[in-house]
Amino acid sequence: MVPGDLTNFFSTSAGAAAALLGLLFVSISVSPEEKITATASVEKRINAYSALVSLTNAFIISLAALIPGIFGIFVLIVSVGSFGITLQNGIELLRPHEGASNLAFRLILTLLNLFAYLAEGYIAVRLLITPHDSSPVYALTTLLLVVYILGIFRAWELLGGARPKPPYLHTTNPKQPPGVDENATPAPE
């Protein structure tokens, strides 16, 4: 049972997830051949699927929380489905493929997603066993925030957003001293 003070959270969450899902579909429809078709790179496809799974997960759980009664079964079904899809995509992403980027980063994201869905499943079981205990619902709200962050991060990568690098990883052109703009026109001599 959802405490009354969380009703606003779940209704806002459902609206936000619906809006983000809509934006994700629009961004994919602009160039689907680059993001979701068989000719798209493995990493772009997995990012699209991961963003879709995360945002759909948050949307369905938030929407189910607004239905009076026990919603633990909805959380369990969505978390198991999300875990299965993410595990399958993670295995595909970890296989060697053309254009593969940093393996450690891909592994961390996959494991974070898997952990989030596993934790959702645990919370769902707690909701089913003790439906009148509100502590699992509060834990679920925190977990939904994590799922949102992961989904938005995957969507950002899908759109081609650059990952920030620590300053010590930035490279400069060895032929040019640091601080010189390589696009500037040289001054006449």
Secondary structure, DSSP 8 states (H G I E B T S, - for coil): ---GGGHHHHHHHHHHHHHHHHHHHHHHHHSHHHHTSTTS-HHHHHHHHHHHHHHHHHHHHHHHHTSSS--HHHHHHHHHHHHHHHHHHHHHHHS--TT---HHHHHHHHHHHHHHHHHHHHHHHHHHH-TT--HHHHHHHHHHHHHHHHHHHHHHHHTT------GGG----TTS-TT--TTS-----
